[in-house]
């Protein structure tokens, strides 16, 4: 068991801040399963290869994730824009993490035969892309 007061433990845990450039899209109208098919294809790749994969991938989620990846690259440029010595070359950036978490589900009703009602669930997801240098 950790020593110290609970607030001290929380303070130490929250002091560790992830400084890697990232981008997050909340409430994307695509299910987690369908987004993960595309995310698995680009995980661990460098950003130029990942953008090429996403450009030619026929899935709907690839267009959403491509925009998100471009946003993460722009965040990396902005973050290191104040200090040009630390500025990473876009060719040196790789996708360190990319994942999709479950979001809320919209529930709709579809009428069916003999007066029955059929529930349609329109799922959403929260997609995150984290970049890092080689």
VOMAR-561767 format. One line per field, with one value per residue (C-alpha): residue in one letter; x, y, z. Coordinates in nm, 2 decimals, always signed. Example, Ala and Ser with C-alpha at 12.3 -4.5 7.8 and 13.67 -1.06 7.14 Angstrom:
! VOMAR-561767
resn: (a;s) $
X: (+1.23;+1.37) $
Y: (-0.45;-0.11) $
Z: (+0.78;+0.71) $
END
This chain:
! VOMAR-561767
resn: (x;x;x;x;x;x;x;x;x;x;x;x;x;x;x;x;x;x;x;x;x;x;x;x;x;x;x;x;x;x;x;x;x;x;x;x;x;x;x;x;x;x;x;x;x;x;x;x;x;x;x;x;x;x;x;x;x;x;x;x;x;x;x;x;x;x;x;x;x;x;x;x;x;x;x;x;x;x;x;x;x;x;x;x;x;x;x;x;x;x;x;x;x;x;x;x;x;x;x;x;x;x;x;x;x;x;x;x;x;x;x;x;x;x;x;x;x;x;x;x;x;x;x;x;x;x;x;x;x;x;x;x;x;x) $
X: (+0.00;+0.13;+0.24;+0.10;-0.24;-0.48;-0.46;-0.08;-0.10;-0.34;-0.11;+0.19;-0.01;-0.14;+0.20;+0.31;+0.20;+0.22;+0.39;+0.36;+0.15;-0.19;-0.54;-0.87;-1.21;-1.51;-1.85;-1.74;-2.04;-1.86;-1.86;-1.55;-1.51;-1.51;-1.27;-1.03;-1.00;-0.85;-0.64;-0.48;-0.36;-0.17;-0.05;+0.33;+0.38;+0.54;+0.30;+0.37;+0.31;+0.00;-0.14;-0.09;-0.26;-0.56;-0.59;-0.64;-0.84;-1.21;-1.36;-1.56;-1.36;-1.04;-1.15;-1.22;-0.90;-0.70;-0.83;-0.75;-0.39;-0.34;-0.46;-0.21;+0.07;-0.04;-0.05;+0.31;+0.42;+0.25;+0.38;+0.74;+0.69;+0.81;+1.14;+1.27;+1.56;+1.31;+1.09;+1.05;+1.07;+0.74;+0.92;+1.05;+0.71;+0.55;+0.21;+0.29;-0.07;-0.41;-0.72;-1.10;-1.32;-1.69;-1.91;-2.28;-2.53;-2.83;-3.13;-3.39;-3.71;-3.79;-4.14;-4.16;-4.43;-4.74;-4.70;-4.36;-4.09;-3.72;-3.45;-3.16;-2.85;-2.63;-2.30;-2.04;-1.68;-1.40;-1.09;-0.74;-0.41;-0.08;+0.24;+0.61;+0.95;+1.16) $
Y: (+0.00;+0.35;+0.57;+0.92;+1.08;+1.01;+1.37;+1.34;+1.02;+1.18;+1.48;+1.26;+1.06;+1.36;+1.53;+1.30;+1.48;+1.33;+1.59;+1.40;+1.57;+1.42;+1.48;+1.35;+1.33;+1.29;+1.16;+1.03;+0.87;+0.54;+0.23;+0.14;-0.19;-0.03;+0.24;-0.02;-0.19;+0.13;+0.21;-0.13;-0.07;+0.25;+0.18;+0.21;+0.34;+0.68;+0.96;+0.97;+0.60;+0.63;+0.91;+0.71;+0.41;+0.62;+0.79;+0.46;+0.28;+0.25;+0.24;+0.54;+0.56;+0.62;+0.96;+1.06;+0.92;+1.09;+1.43;+1.35;+1.24;+1.57;+1.76;+1.57;+1.66;+2.03;+2.01;+1.88;+2.17;+2.42;+2.28;+2.30;+2.62;+2.84;+2.65;+2.57;+2.37;+2.11;+2.11;+1.75;+1.67;+1.53;+1.23;+1.15;+1.14;+0.80;+0.70;+0.59;+0.52;+0.52;+0.38;+0.42;+0.42;+0.37;+0.67;+0.72;+0.53;+0.69;+0.47;+0.48;+0.28;+0.12;-0.01;-0.38;-0.63;-0.70;-0.38;-0.47;-0.21;-0.28;-0.09;+0.05;+0.15;+0.42;+0.39;+0.66;+0.65;+0.87;+0.83;+0.94;+0.95;+1.01;+1.09;+1.05;+1.09;+0.80) $
Z: (+0.00;-0.09;+0.19;+0.25;+0.25;-0.03;-0.17;-0.17;-0.37;-0.62;-0.65;-0.73;-0.98;-1.16;-1.17;-1.45;-1.76;-2.11;-2.33;-2.66;-2.93;-2.97;-3.11;-2.99;-3.17;-2.95;-3.06;-3.40;-3.57;-3.63;-3.41;-3.21;-3.40;-3.74;-3.62;-3.48;-3.82;-3.96;-3.64;-3.64;-4.00;-3.90;-3.54;-3.51;-3.87;-3.95;-4.04;-4.41;-4.45;-4.23;-4.44;-4.76;-4.61;-4.50;-4.84;-5.02;-4.75;-4.87;-4.52;-4.39;-4.07;-4.26;-4.38;-4.02;-3.89;-4.17;-4.06;-3.70;-3.79;-3.98;-3.67;-3.45;-3.70;-3.69;-3.30;-3.31;-3.54;-3.32;-2.99;-3.11;-3.32;-3.03;-3.00;-3.35;-3.21;-3.08;-3.39;-3.51;-3.87;-3.99;-4.14;-3.79;-3.63;-3.57;-3.44;-3.08;-2.97;-3.14;-2.99;-2.99;-2.68;-2.67;-2.67;-2.62;-2.83;-3.01;-2.99;-3.27;-3.33;-3.66;-3.71;-3.81;-3.92;-3.70;-3.50;-3.35;-3.29;-3.37;-3.20;-3.40;-3.21;-3.37;-3.20;-3.14;-3.04;-2.91;-3.12;-3.00;-3.19;-3.00;-3.19;-3.09;-3.24;-3.37) $
END
